[in-house]
Amino acid sequence: MNTKHIFYILALLAIAVTSTSNAAPLVNCGDYITTNVTLDSDLHCTSGYTALEVGANNITIDLNGHVLSGTSDLMGVLIHARNNVTIKNGWIRGFWGGINTARSDKLRIDNVSFYGMNQGLIMAGTDDGSVTNSDFINLNGTGVRIYTHSAFASADRNTIQNNEFYQVRVGVGICGTSAENNVIADNLMWKTVDNAIALNHANRNKISGNRILDQGDGAAIRINSSFYNDVFNNTLQTGQHSALSILANAASPCLEPAEQRSGKNRFYNNRVDGFDTAINLGLGTDSGRYIEGNGILSNQIHNSNIGIMFRSDAYSNYARDNNFTGTTTPIYDLGINNNY
């Protein structure tokens, strides 16, 4: 995975960028962008609602190695119902949110560092977008949030790949039953506070090839009231609680009625090392919330207190061909009809 070193990025952010270019047109705070623009210097904004708003399709904002910054009551870049927008090559910091998109398909974010803000990138009702080669550092909220913002919107086929997340509350969050077929792959996530990856009422997504290190208070990967998600070939190393937790109705839904089950998710060919409970299925309640038909297959589970925990609301799940090394209790089953 060709990712930049976080400490190198932090050092660059402490230095004022002084490079210039002859690009036109010039960019000012509050601009409504209707043509391609390239920053020729750092831009710091303190008034209004957004620093920049995209007002047309097929727009590229090239930060050109510069910093777009602002106060915590502003949004960095607003994109509403504009397709095929690209933002690349620079830093965004200090805002409440770095980039906020809604109903804007084919968004491209490449080589952008989001630093010192609440939310990094919000993708509401956005299809076919990509976030690559970017950094999310010291965020109080979520690095990349993908969700369905209305009953008629989808958030499908987005790719979050080859990025770094460091000291954020949630790395990538996907929410909504119309948020499907998204890919979270080949990212480095370390020291996330709640979850590195969280799926809530989200189906048929793929999580692969990620490295999740030094996980904080929550599960590294949290799947709630979701179906048919594949989690494979990830490395999850050291955390306070669980590497994977599959739950049912443990959080509010994204506009849809509250689903009472999580099922048919698969967790396979992963390496898990140094968690209290490596894999947790269920909340331990029997109020009609079921974790059923999930597969735990061919994982390497090392140096954990409990390898796989089936709680009392875990029904008819299966665990096969897993390897347990240095794990005190490989399987602890309080559920019903689980197979292993």
MOQUIZI-V295987 format. One record per backbone hydrogen bond with DSSP energy under -0.5 kcal/mol. NH is the residue of the N-H (numbers start at 1). CO is the residue of the C=O. If there is no record, write none. Layout:
BEGIN
nh;co
NH;CO
NH;CO
END
This chain:
BEGIN
nh;co
3;1
9;5
10;6
11;7
12;8
13;9
14;10
14;11
15;12
30;51
31;28
31;51
33;31
33;53
34;32
37;60
38;25
39;62
43;67
45;69
51;75
52;76
53;31
54;78
55;33
58;83
61;86
62;37
62;60
63;61
63;88
65;89
66;63
68;66
68;91
69;43
69;67
70;93
71;45
74;71
75;49
76;97
77;98
78;52
79;100
80;54
81;79
81;102
84;105
86;59
87;108
88;61
89;110
90;111
91;66
92;113
93;68
94;115
94;116
96;71
96;74
97;74
98;119
98;120
99;120
100;77
101;99
101;122
102;79
103;124
105;103
106;127
108;85
109;130
110;87
111;132
113;90
114;112
114;135
115;92
115;113
116;137
117;138
118;95
118;96
119;96
120;142
121;143
122;99
123;121
123;145
124;101
124;122
125;123
125;147
128;156
130;107
131;159
132;109
133;161
133;162
135;112
136;164
137;114
138;166
139;167
140;117
141;118
143;170
144;171
145;121
146;144
146;173
147;123
148;175
149;147
153;150
155;178
157;180
159;129
160;183
161;131
161;159
162;185
164;134
165;188
166;136
167;190
169;139
169;141
170;141
171;195
172;196
173;144
174;198
175;146
176;200
179;176
180;178
181;203
181;204
183;158
184;206
185;160
185;183
186;208
188;163
189;187
189;211
190;165
191;213
193;168
194;169
195;169
196;220
197;220
198;172
199;222
200;174
201;224
204;227
206;182
207;230
208;184
209;232
211;187
212;210
212;235
213;189
213;211
214;237
215;238
216;192
217;193
218;193
220;242
221;243
222;197
223;221
223;245
224;199
224;222
225;247
228;263
230;205
231;266
232;207
233;268
235;210
236;234
236;271
237;212
237;235
238;273
239;274
240;215
240;216
243;277
243;278
244;278
245;221
246;280
247;223
247;245
255;253
262;290
263;226
264;292
266;229
267;295
268;231
269;297
271;234
272;270
272;300
273;236
274;302
276;241
277;241
278;276
278;306
279;307
280;244
281;309
282;246
282;280
290;260
290;288
291;313
292;262
292;290
293;315
295;265
296;318
297;267
297;295
298;320
300;270
301;299
301;323
302;272
302;300
303;325
305;275
305;276
306;276
307;329
308;330
309;279
310;308
310;332
311;281
311;309
314;311
315;291
315;313
316;336
318;294
319;339
320;296
323;299
324;322
325;301
325;323
328;304
328;326
329;305
330;328
332;308
334;310
334;332
336;314
339;317
END
